């Protein structure tokens, strides 16, 4: 079978807004009759593989062949081969991070994450029903900037990337990077990966900074509507204080972008500095949080949906919306 490898998606934080820093979505699905989305702990079995009897190893590979074939695509080595899988199980990263996951992600925490994912999938089925629900596997993946990886209908979650902001293994990271390393962020990352894969960025004739901002804003809106009781600060990977600063300075942020002709710039570096994760956005203001352009993009999308209540999430995720030269007039955005 030919497998389709979908790019790993970076977990990027975002949120919905206005006024209160604890803004949450209003599209929560009732927890009643919504099954949790189980994350199969494949990492546990891989770590234990080295000590399994030969017959147990054969049975494990046979019963998990499809997942191991998909994981082979990511690792670029045949993990259905017993010696190769045994080698993976012996690697220090596998052993150390597996123990850390078991210690810092206890059953109760995993259960709450699985409940949140079940609710998110129920919401996604309502908002964007064409996106298939993946099978979830928890793995150890020691690559710094990759933690959600998808092959066909299988999604692998690098659980070692969600051990809490204070985990010693994250000490070399910046504060803004550690902020997203919590179990609460996991559902946002999963939904963002699914939506971004189903609706990839298509810049149109001119890839302006505004196009990227509005696309990222649409992804943010998707997370806000799909993750149950989503917090805008968590969605944008901002602190409450950072979101409050953005809310209080939204007009000035927008005026700076317009005055300095940033929004219609086709210079990729401008788009990067406004939308990529960073400690701050100094081209706007030293105190502006990182990805402030995504925040403004979200506000543009929110304005459009407010002025066009019949509009759908699928519409704002379409290049006909976010890459349109008239997107600002259509959205009616005027902070």
TORPA-811938 format. One record per residue (C-alpha): x, y, z; residue in three letters. Coordinates in pm, whole numbers, padded with zeros to 5 digits, always signed. Layout:
XYZALA/...
END
This chain:
+00000+00000+00000UNK/+00131+00344-00089UNK/+00126+00569+00211UNK/+00068+00940+00200UNK/+00289+01128+00443UNK/+00138+01449+00567UNK/+00375+01715+00692UNK/+00416+01732+01069UNK/+00235+02033+01200UNK/+00390+02258+01461UNK/+00172+02319+01756UNK/+00086+02685+01738UNK/-00125+02860+02000UNK/-00423+03088+01940UNK/-00763+03220+02079UNK/-01104+03420+02048UNK/-01134+03760+02208UNK/-01261+04101+02316UNK/-01263+04228+02666UNK/-01205+03955+02917UNK/-00872+03778+02910UNK/-01040+03445+02989UNK/-01230+03437+02664UNK/-01372+03097+02580UNK/-01563+02950+02288UNK/-01938+02921+02302UNK/-01975+02607+02093UNK/-01909+02347+02358UNK/-02067+02009+02299UNK/-02235+01836+02593UNK/-02015+01569+02750UNK/-02312+01333+02758UNK/-02295+01050+02504UNK/-01969+01178+02355UNK/-01705+00901+02362UNK/-01355+01001+02455UNK/-01090+00976+02185UNK/-00843+00719+02312UNK/-00472+00765+02253UNK/-00323+00418+02218UNK/+00000+00414+02427UNK/+00221+00270+02155UNK/+00528+00418+02326UNK/+00483+00185+02624UNK/+00488-00126+02407UNK/+00786-00003+02206UNK/+00984+00066+02523UNK/+00899-00281+02656UNK/+00982-00452+02325UNK/+01347-00514+02419UNK/+01246-00731+02715UNK/+00964-00921+02543UNK/+01005-01293+02468UNK/+01048-01365+02096UNK/+00695-01501+02059UNK/+00549-01189+02224UNK/+00752-00967+01992UNK/+00613-01143+01688UNK/+00258-01112+01822UNK/+00308-00742+01900UNK/+00433-00664+01549UNK/+00151-00862+01389UNK/-00120-00694+01597UNK/+00023-00344+01542UNK/+00155-00382+01190UNK/-00043-00098+01033UNK/+00064+00152+01298UNK/+00426+00034+01281UNK/+00426+00063+00902UNK/+00301+00421+00934UNK/+00560+00498+01202UNK/+00825+00353+00970UNK/+00744+00629+00721UNK/+00818+00892+00987UNK/+01135+00730+01119UNK/+01250+00624+00771UNK/+01336+00277+00895UNK/+01143-00050+00897UNK/+00987-00077+01240UNK/+00808-00400+01146UNK/+01154-00557+01155UNK/+01216-00700+01501UNK/+01586-00605+01534UNK/+01514-00248+01417UNK/+01224-00209+01659UNK/+01437-00355+01938UNK/+01706-00098+01860UNK/+01447+00182+01887UNK/+01330+00049+02221UNK/+01688+00064+02355UNK/+01759+00423+02255UNK/+01814+00658+02551UNK/+01548+00899+02423UNK/+01291+00619+02416UNK/+01370+00499+02767UNK/+01410+00839+02934UNK/+01106+01006+02776UNK/+00884+00701+02822UNK/+00955+00711+03194UNK/+00891+01086+03200UNK/+00557+01045+03022UNK/+00449+00774+03265UNK/+00545+00995+03558UNK/+00419+01335+03440UNK/+00113+01227+03240UNK/-00074+01006+03487UNK/-00387+00817+03387UNK/-00619+01089+03516UNK/-00445+01353+03302UNK/-00453+01135+02991UNK/-00820+01060+03056UNK/-00906+01432+03071UNK/-00716+01492+02746UNK/-00900+01205+02577UNK/-01235+01344+02693UNK/-01139+01687+02554UNK/-01038+01529+02223UNK/-01366+01337+02205UNK/-01561+01660+02249UNK/-01340+01836+01993UNK/-01397+01561+01737UNK/-01772+01585+01795UNK/-01756+01960+01737UNK/-01535+01913+01430UNK/-01784+01665+01285UNK/-02044+01941+01310UNK/-01832+02233+01189UNK/-01615+02060+00928UNK/-01771+01718+00868UNK/-01550+01638+00570UNK/-01241+01602+00793UNK/-01202+01235+00893UNK/-01135+01145+01255UNK/-00791+00985+01286UNK/-00675+00695+01495UNK/-00449+00829+01770UNK/-00124+00678+01893UNK/+00099+00816+02165UNK/+00468+00791+02080UNK/+00805+00929+02185UNK/+00942+01154+01913UNK/+01255+01340+02022UNK/+01260+01597+01741UNK/+01239+01944+01892UNK/+00985+02106+01658UNK/+00765+01811+01557UNK/+00502+01660+01780UNK/+00192+01591+01569UNK/+00259+01363+01271UNK/+00004+01206+01039UNK/+00026+00920+00792UNK/-00299+00840+00613UNK/-00566+00809+00884UNK/-00319+00753+01167UNK/-00206+01043+01385UNK/+00098+01008+01608UNK/+00126+01238+01909UNK/+00470+01295+02058UNK/+00365+01280+02422UNK/+00713+01383+02534UNK/+00624+01733+02408UNK/+00340+01781+02659UNK/+00503+01721+02996UNK/+00442+02064+03147UNK/+00621+02397+03114UNK/+00840+02324+03417UNK/+00974+01991+03287UNK/+01355+01995+03317UNK/+01394+01865+02963UNK/+01254+02194+02832UNK/+01495+02419+03021UNK/+01686+02511+02705UNK/+01369+02645+02541UNK/+01238+03001+02546UNK/+00944+03083+02772UNK/+00705+03116+02478UNK/+00801+02766+02363UNK/+00755+02610+02708UNK/+00417+02780+02741UNK/+00268+02539+02490UNK/+00424+02226+02638UNK/+00128+02131+02856UNK/-00139+01859+02831UNK/-00407+02131+02797UNK/-00254+02238+02467UNK/-00267+01890+02315UNK/-00626+01912+02180UNK/-00548+02247+02016UNK/-00247+02096+01842UNK/-00443+01797+01717UNK/-00725+02010+01577UNK/-00486+02259+01420UNK/-00299+01976+01248UNK/-00619+01824+01111UNK/-00763+02154+00987UNK/-00435+02278+00838UNK/-00394+01947+00653UNK/-00749+01953+00517UNK/-00727+02324+00431UNK/-00363+02400+00345UNK/-00250+02755+00286UNK/-00298+02867-00076UNK/-00164+03220-00120UNK/-00317+03304-00456UNK/-00150+03541-00702UNK/+00015+03759-00436UNK/+00132+03613-00109UNK/+00095+03919+00111UNK/+00147+03936+00484UNK/-00226+04003+00517UNK/-00311+03679+00335UNK/-00100+03483+00580UNK/-00243+03671+00876UNK/-00603+03602+00775UNK/-00534+03236+00697UNK/-00375+03193+01040UNK/-00671+03381+01184UNK/-00905+03132+01019UNK/-00711+02842+01172UNK/-00737+03014+01507UNK/-01111+03054+01462UNK/-01137+02684+01377UNK/-00967+02590+01703UNK/-01186+02832+01894UNK/-01502+02675+01753UNK/-01390+02313+01772UNK/-01191+02273+02095UNK/-01441+02249+02376UNK/-01445+02564+02594UNK/-01141+02695+02409UNK/-00947+02982+02559UNK/-00820+03242+02313UNK/-00498+03285+02511UNK/-00431+02911+02493UNK/-00525+02898+02126UNK/-00279+03176+02044UNK/-00021+03039+02289UNK/-00020+03368+02475UNK/-00035+03439+02844UNK/-00344+03616+02977UNK/-00135+03932+03018UNK/-00016+03915+02657UNK/-00370+03873+02528UNK/-00483+04162+02744UNK/-00205+04379+02597UNK/-00313+04283+02244UNK/-00679+04361+02320UNK/-00592+04699+02471UNK/-00364+04794+02182UNK/-00547+04641+01887UNK/-00615+04975+01717UNK/-00255+05091+01752UNK/-00125+04754+01627UNK/-00340+04780+01316UNK/-00247+05141+01254UNK/+00124+05053+01276UNK/+00079+04772+01023UNK/-00105+05001+00783UNK/+00124+05303+00826UNK/+00437+05094+00768UNK/+00276+04919+00468UNK/+00324+04577+00624UNK/-00009+04417+00541UNK/+00031+04425+00164UNK/+00401+04347+00169UNK/+00501+04044-00039UNK/+00834+04017+00144UNK/+00823+03673+00310UNK/+01033+03805+00598UNK/+00757+04049+00696UNK/+00497+03774+00696UNK/+00727+03554+00902UNK/+00791+03823+01163UNK/+00418+03887+01203UNK/+00293+03527+01212UNK/+00563+03281+01318UNK/+00611+03183+01685UNK/+00851+03418+01861UNK/+00904+03578+02205UNK/+00763+03906+02074UNK/+00693+04104+01755UNK/+00937+04397+01775UNK/+00851+04538+01431UNK/+00518+04634+01590UNK/+00626+04713+01948UNK/+00877+04566+02193UNK/+00588+04451+02412UNK/+00383+04301+02129UNK/+00345+03924+02179UNK/+00483+03688+01918UNK/+00250+03611+01626UNK/+00062+03936+01676UNK/-00027+03920+01306UNK/-00221+03600+01373UNK/-00411+03781+01647UNK/-00509+04056+01401UNK/-00597+03791+01142UNK/-00828+03631+01394UNK/-00995+03964+01463UNK/-01052+04013+01089UNK/-01214+03669+01063UNK/-01423+03735+01375UNK/-01543+04063+01222UNK/-01644+03886+00902UNK/-01838+03616+01086UNK/-02011+03878+01302UNK/-02117+04076+00994UNK/-02210+03762+00799UNK/-02378+03527+01048UNK/-02467+03280+00773UNK/-02098+03231+00683UNK/-01934+02899+00765UNK/-01595+02797+00896UNK/-01523+02630+00564UNK/-01572+02963+00387UNK/-01312+03149+00591UNK/-01067+02861+00543UNK/-01100+02903+00167UNK/-00848+03109-00038UNK/-01150+03278-00198UNK/-01183+03449+00140UNK/-00837+03491+00297UNK/-00651+03552-00034UNK/-00913+03790-00173UNK/-00787+04144-00245UNK/-01111+04271-00093UNK/-01093+04069+00230UNK/-01078+04379+00452UNK/-01387+04536+00294UNK/-01568+04202+00305UNK/-01483+04154+00671UNK/-01571+04510+00769UNK/-01270+04520+01000UNK/-01207+04863+01149UNK/-01068+04857+01505UNK/
END
